[in-house]
């Protein structure tokens, strides 16, 4: 049997994985834990494994380190199919690298803006095969929790994109402020980048659904498994070296 690529994304809120063969996703697994990993080991005895770690999955990490070694984790020594124009590449989030690689393979000649809204919001620019950097700002729940924790009277509310301006009570006002604020933040950056780059393409791998105003003319590609896709491309790239 041909070797399978097992790509694992250990995030801040969950661990998920995908099994690839010949560039095609064979199986998607969420949630993903050590027991499932061992089941795959028994089913497929020839596995290439690459892990993107931004959160923690202690048991799974320990087992992979013991059986596969540190090279099974995406790290600063991993050879990449893109270059990094980043002053501190050792501090660059592994998920941001993986999504940049995946965007590059969607169209290697394009300029890509990669959007990922989860625990934090990240916007990253990929220009003709080079990761050019980006931004990190608080995510939806982080903003809502901050206003609750750092004030005496504001409640903690759930996010709700269906609430529109003007909010009619304190909860709605918080929801509008955070959800619409993030929306306008993203749309503003897209507008600025459109002025600098022709034919900017946008890919969204957010775990939280985004809404874009009508002024954004760019086609938005939704790819929720972009981290896993990028890990698979990195495995394939290194297999050919």
Buried (B, 14 or more C-beta within 10 A) or exposed (E): EEEBBBBBBBBEEBBBBBBBBEEEBEEEBEEBEBEBBEEBBEEBEEBBBBBBBBBEBEEBBEBBBEEBEEEBBBEEEBEBBBEBEBEEEEEBBBBBBBBBBBBBBBBEEBBBBBBBBBBBBBBBBBBEBBBBBBEEBBBBBBBBBEBBEEEEEBEEBEBEBEBEEEBEEEBBBBBBBBBBEBBEBBBEBBBEBBEEBEEBBBBBBBBBEBEBEEEBEBEBBEBEBBBBBBBBBBBBBBEEE
